[in-house]
Amino acid sequence: MTQRASIRLAQITVHVRDCDEACRWYVDNLGWIKRQDETYADGTRWVTVSAPDQPDVRLVLDKRPQFAGDNGVGKQPVLIVATDDCVAAYEQLLARGVRIKDPPIHEVWGTTARFYDLYGNEIHMFQPSHRT
């Protein structure tokens, strides 16, 4: 009998103009932690951040110097982050000057709000409903 392999989310890449600037944004506005910052011989950097209580799922901040014609900024999959209190998190982001797309909306499945990072990448935030 073959054992079933587990596949789970580990990292998501966001293309940025400046790794330091992007790292500061995620740390200062979302309260995340810089997990890795490596510079390789060719000058490329590997910078990751993640939520304090979720070190195994990381956001890779990628400057993409290898693609001069298309830096990929603002062209990434939608990021979805979870919270225990969507309204409080929204108010916190608003107070920090984060650009909001949609304030909290209550749905049957939970509460959601949308905001942008400093490059215009859209981030969806949700709080699951505790209904059974």
Sine and cosine of phi, psi and omega as CSV:
sin_phi,cos_phi,sin_psi,cos_psi,sin_omega,cos_omega
0.00,0.00,0.77,-0.64,0.01,-1.00
-0.99,0.10,0.73,-0.68,0.03,-1.00
-0.98,0.22,0.63,-0.78,-0.02,-1.00
-0.98,0.21,0.77,-0.64,0.01,-1.00
-0.99,0.13,0.62,-0.79,0.04,-1.00
-1.00,0.00,0.76,-0.65,0.06,-1.00
-0.85,-0.53,0.85,-0.53,-0.03,-1.00
-0.65,-0.76,0.33,-0.95,0.00,-1.00
-0.93,0.37,0.74,-0.67,0.02,-1.00
-0.87,-0.49,-0.69,0.73,-0.06,-1.00
-0.53,-0.85,0.50,-0.87,0.12,-0.99
-0.77,-0.64,0.70,-0.72,0.00,-1.00
-0.99,-0.15,0.73,-0.68,0.11,-0.99
-0.87,-0.50,0.79,-0.61,0.00,-1.00
-0.99,0.11,0.77,-0.64,-0.10,-0.99
-0.78,-0.62,0.34,-0.94,0.08,-1.00
-0.99,0.14,-0.53,0.85,-0.08,-1.00
-0.56,-0.83,0.88,-0.47,-0.06,-1.00
-0.89,0.46,-0.66,0.75,-0.02,-1.00
-0.91,0.40,-0.71,0.71,0.01,-1.00
-0.87,0.49,-0.72,0.70,-0.01,-1.00
-0.91,0.42,-0.67,0.74,0.01,-1.00
-0.87,0.49,-0.72,0.69,0.04,-1.00
-0.85,0.53,-0.67,0.74,-0.02,-1.00
-0.87,0.50,-0.76,0.65,-0.03,-1.00
-0.92,0.38,-0.61,0.80,0.02,-1.00
-0.94,0.35,-0.75,0.66,-0.07,-1.00
-0.95,0.31,-0.61,0.79,-0.11,-0.99
-1.00,-0.07,-0.55,0.84,-0.01,-1.00
-0.96,-0.27,-0.14,0.99,-0.02,-1.00
0.96,0.28,0.37,0.93,0.00,-1.00
-0.98,0.19,0.12,-0.99,-0.05,-1.00
-0.89,-0.47,0.68,-0.73,0.14,-0.99
-0.95,0.31,0.83,-0.55,-0.04,-1.00
-0.99,-0.16,-0.59,0.81,-0.06,-1.00
-0.57,-0.82,0.56,-0.83,0.11,-0.99
-0.45,-0.89,1.00,-0.08,-0.04,-1.00
-0.90,-0.44,0.66,-0.75,0.12,-0.99
-0.91,-0.42,0.77,-0.63,-0.05,-1.00
-0.99,-0.14,0.19,-0.98,-0.07,-1.00
-0.83,0.55,-0.54,0.84,-0.01,-1.00
-0.99,0.11,0.05,1.00,0.04,-1.00
1.00,-0.06,-0.15,0.99,0.02,-1.00
-0.96,0.26,0.45,-0.89,0.00,-1.00
-0.87,-0.49,0.50,-0.87,0.10,-0.99
-0.87,-0.50,0.98,-0.20,-0.02,-1.00
-0.88,-0.47,0.79,-0.61,0.04,-1.00
-0.78,-0.62,0.52,-0.86,0.09,-1.00
-0.72,-0.69,0.37,-0.93,0.08,-1.00
-0.34,-0.94,0.22,-0.97,0.06,-1.00
-0.90,0.43,0.57,-0.82,-0.03,-1.00
-0.82,0.57,-0.60,0.80,-0.04,-1.00
-0.99,-0.12,0.25,0.97,-0.01,-1.00
-0.62,-0.78,0.88,0.48,-0.09,-1.00
-0.93,0.37,-0.29,0.96,-0.05,-1.00
-1.00,0.08,-0.17,0.99,0.07,-1.00
-0.90,-0.44,0.91,-0.41,-0.13,-0.99
-0.87,-0.49,0.51,-0.86,0.11,-0.99
-0.99,-0.17,0.85,-0.53,0.03,-1.00
-1.00,-0.03,0.83,-0.56,0.02,-1.00
-0.99,-0.11,0.96,-0.27,-0.18,-0.98
-0.92,-0.39,0.87,-0.49,0.01,-1.00
-0.99,0.13,-0.33,0.94,0.06,-1.00
0.82,0.57,0.81,0.59,0.02,-1.00
-0.91,0.42,-0.29,0.96,-0.02,-1.00
-0.97,0.22,-0.15,0.99,-0.02,-1.00
-0.86,-0.50,0.98,0.21,-0.08,-1.00
-0.88,0.47,-0.59,0.81,-0.06,-1.00
-0.98,0.22,-0.42,0.91,-0.02,-1.00
-0.59,-0.81,0.98,-0.20,-0.04,-1.00
-0.98,0.19,-0.12,0.99,0.09,-1.00
0.96,0.27,0.01,1.00,-0.06,-1.00
-0.88,0.47,0.77,-0.64,0.00,-1.00
0.98,0.18,0.13,0.99,-0.04,-1.00
-0.84,-0.54,0.94,0.33,-0.02,-1.00
-0.72,-0.69,0.23,-0.97,0.07,-1.00
-0.88,0.47,0.41,-0.91,0.04,-1.00
-0.91,0.42,0.75,-0.67,0.08,-1.00
-1.00,-0.01,0.68,-0.73,0.04,-1.00
-0.83,-0.55,0.82,-0.57,0.02,-1.00
-0.87,-0.49,0.54,-0.84,-0.03,-1.00
-0.97,-0.24,0.46,-0.89,0.05,-1.00
-0.56,-0.83,0.39,-0.92,0.06,-1.00
-1.00,0.07,-0.30,0.96,-0.03,-1.00
-0.54,-0.84,1.00,-0.03,-0.09,-1.00
-0.89,0.45,-0.64,0.77,-0.03,-1.00
-0.92,0.40,-0.72,0.69,0.02,-1.00
-0.90,0.44,-0.66,0.75,0.02,-1.00
-0.90,0.43,-0.66,0.75,0.05,-1.00
-0.86,0.51,-0.74,0.67,-0.01,-1.00
-0.89,0.46,-0.60,0.80,0.04,-1.00
-0.91,0.42,-0.71,0.70,0.02,-1.00
-0.90,0.44,-0.68,0.73,0.02,-1.00
-0.87,0.50,-0.69,0.72,0.01,-1.00
-0.90,0.43,-0.45,0.89,0.01,-1.00
-1.00,0.04,0.01,1.00,0.04,-1.00
1.00,0.09,0.25,0.97,0.03,-1.00
-0.94,0.35,0.69,-0.73,0.00,-1.00
-0.97,0.26,0.87,-0.49,-0.07,-1.00
-0.99,-0.13,0.68,-0.74,0.11,-0.99
-1.00,-0.05,-0.77,0.64,0.00,-1.00
-0.69,-0.73,0.75,-0.66,0.11,-0.99
-0.94,0.34,0.13,-0.99,-0.03,-1.00
-0.83,0.56,0.71,-0.71,0.05,-1.00
-0.82,-0.57,0.78,-0.63,-0.01,-1.00
-1.00,-0.01,0.84,-0.55,0.03,-1.00
-0.88,-0.47,0.16,-0.99,0.03,-1.00
-0.87,0.49,-0.62,0.78,-0.07,-1.00
-1.00,0.09,-0.18,0.98,0.00,-1.00
0.43,-0.90,-0.27,-0.96,-0.01,-1.00
-0.90,-0.43,0.64,-0.77,-0.05,-1.00
-0.69,-0.72,0.47,-0.88,0.13,-0.99
-0.54,-0.84,0.39,-0.92,0.01,-1.00
-0.78,-0.62,0.60,-0.80,0.02,-1.00
-0.55,-0.83,0.11,-0.99,-0.04,-1.00
-0.88,-0.47,0.52,-0.86,0.18,-0.98
-0.99,0.12,-0.08,-1.00,-0.08,-1.00
-0.92,0.40,-0.27,0.96,0.00,-1.00
-0.98,-0.22,0.04,1.00,0.00,-1.00
1.00,-0.03,0.13,0.99,0.09,-1.00
-0.95,0.31,0.79,-0.62,-0.04,-1.00
-0.98,0.17,0.71,-0.71,0.03,-1.00
-0.83,-0.55,0.78,-0.62,0.04,-1.00
-0.99,-0.15,0.73,-0.68,0.04,-1.00
-0.89,-0.45,0.67,-0.74,0.01,-1.00
-0.61,-0.79,0.47,-0.89,0.11,-0.99
-0.84,-0.54,0.91,-0.41,-0.02,-1.00
-0.91,0.42,0.51,-0.86,0.08,-1.00
-0.95,0.31,0.53,-0.85,0.02,-1.00
-0.99,-0.14,0.27,0.96,0.07,-1.00
-0.95,0.30,0.49,-0.87,0.04,-1.00
-0.98,-0.19,0.00,0.00,0.00,0.00
